[in-house]
Amino acid sequence: MMFKVIVLVVFAVAVTARPETPSYSPPAHPAPSYSPPSPSYNAPVYNDVPPQYNAQYNVNDEYSGNNYGHQEDRDGYNTQGTYYVQLPDGRLQKVTYYVDSESGYVAEVTYEGEAQYPAYEPSTSYQPAPSYQPPSSPSYA
């Protein structure tokens, strides 16, 4: 019992003797002795101008049958143009469009020519030959 009292007294003295704030403070960092470098260039300044362009391309390859193109004009927020493509059925599909801030994208699709669907004619030159030959019957002696 006496031991318990001594331990309790030692614990009470240790709790009351501890400081409320830590006595350690980290060392202060010295101020840098140099100044950071300033950039050696000036950032570019771009004027806010509305876009304006005219672009076009055309492809007409008789060997592969590819025939397509595109043409577009833009002045500010108004754009107009057309594009076309040769369809496999022989017709030319043409899309004429315009874009503005009131209507959005407005397109008109037209077709030139008549669709051609050739009749199917099976080939008579191809004659499939069987590739499987059953094994000959085994002969037993």
C-alpha positions in Angstrom: 0.0 0.0 0.0 2.8 2.3 0.8 4.3 1.7 -2.7 1.0 2.8 -4.3 1.0 6.0 -2.4 4.6 6.8 -3.4 3.8 6.1 -7.1 0.7 8.3 -6.9 2.7 11.2 -5.3 5.5 10.9 -7.9 2.9 10.9 -10.7 1.1 14.0 -9.3 4.4 15.9 -8.9 5.4 15.0 -12.5 2.1 16.2 -13.9 2.1 19.5 -12.0 5.8 20.2 -12.9 5.5 19.9 -16.6 5.3 23.2 -18.6 2.2 24.1 -20.6 4.0 25.4 -23.7 7.0 23.6 -25.2 10.3 25.1 -24.5 11.7 24.3 -27.9 11.3 26.7 -30.8 12.7 26.0 -34.3 15.4 28.3 -35.5 14.3 31.2 -37.8 15.1 30.9 -41.5 17.4 33.7 -42.7 16.0 35.9 -45.5 17.3 35.0 -48.9 20.3 37.1 -50.0 19.2 37.2 -53.6 16.1 38.3 -55.5 14.4 35.8 -57.9 15.1 36.5 -61.6 12.5 38.3 -63.6 11.5 36.7 -67.0 13.5 37.9 -69.9 10.5 38.0 -72.3 7.2 39.7 -72.4 4.1 37.6 -72.8 2.5 38.1 -76.2 -0.7 40.2 -76.4 -3.4 39.0 -78.8 -6.0 41.3 -80.2 -9.6 40.0 -80.0 -10.5 40.0 -83.6 -13.4 37.9 -85.1 -12.3 35.0 -87.3 -12.2 35.4 -91.1 -11.2 32.8 -93.6 -11.9 31.0 -96.8 -10.9 27.3 -97.2 -11.6 24.6 -99.8 -10.4 21.2 -101.1 -11.4 18.8 -103.8 -10.6 15.2 -104.4 -11.4 13.4 -107.6 -9.7 10.0 -108.0 -11.0 8.1 -111.0 -9.1 4.9 -110.2 -10.7 4.5 -106.7 -14.0 6.3 -107.5 -13.4 8.9 -104.7 -15.0 12.2 -105.5 -15.5 14.6 -102.6 -14.8 18.2 -101.5 -15.5 21.0 -99.2 -15.6 24.8 -99.4 -16.3 27.2 -96.5 -16.3 31.0 -95.9 -16.3 32.6 -92.5 -16.7 36.2 -91.6 -17.0 36.7 -87.8 -19.7 34.5 -86.4 -21.4 33.9 -89.8 -20.2 30.8 -91.7 -21.5 29.3 -95.0 -20.2 26.5 -97.2 -20.9 23.4 -99.1 -19.5 19.8 -99.2 -20.2 16.9 -101.5 -19.4 13.2 -101.8 -19.9 10.7 -104.6 -22.1 7.9 -103.2 -21.6 4.2 -104.0 -24.9 4.2 -105.9 -23.6 6.8 -108.4 -25.4 9.9 -107.0 -23.6 13.0 -105.8 -24.7 14.1 -102.4 -24.4 17.8 -101.8 -24.8 19.7 -98.5 -25.1 23.4 -98.5 -25.1 25.1 -95.0 -24.9 28.2 -93.1 -24.2 29.0 -89.4 -25.2 32.2 -87.6 -25.9 33.2 -84.0 -29.7 33.3 -84.5 -30.4 30.1 -86.4 -27.5 27.9 -85.5 -26.5 25.2 -88.1 -28.9 25.1 -91.0 -28.3 22.6 -93.8 -29.9 21.7 -97.1 -29.1 18.2 -98.5 -29.6 17.6 -102.3 -28.8 14.7 -104.6 -27.6 14.9 -108.2 -28.0 11.9 -110.6 -30.0 8.7 -110.5 -29.2 5.8 -108.2 -27.9 2.8 -110.1 -28.2 -0.7 -108.7 -26.8 -3.2 -111.3 -28.5 -6.6 -111.4 -26.8 -9.4 -109.6 -25.1 -11.9 -111.9 -23.4 -14.8 -110.3 -20.1 -15.8 -111.8 -20.1 -18.9 -113.8 -16.3 -19.3 -114.0 -15.9 -20.3 -110.4 -16.3 -24.1 -109.8 -15.6 -25.1 -106.2 -13.7 -28.4 -105.9 -14.0 -30.5 -102.8 -10.9 -30.3 -100.7 -11.7 -33.2 -98.4 -10.9 -36.8 -99.5 -12.0 -39.5 -97.1 -9.2 -41.9 -96.2 -9.1 -45.1 -98.0 -10.3 -48.1 -96.1 -7.5 -49.8 -94.2 -6.5 -53.2 -95.4 -5.9 -55.9 -92.9 -3.9 -59.0 -93.6 
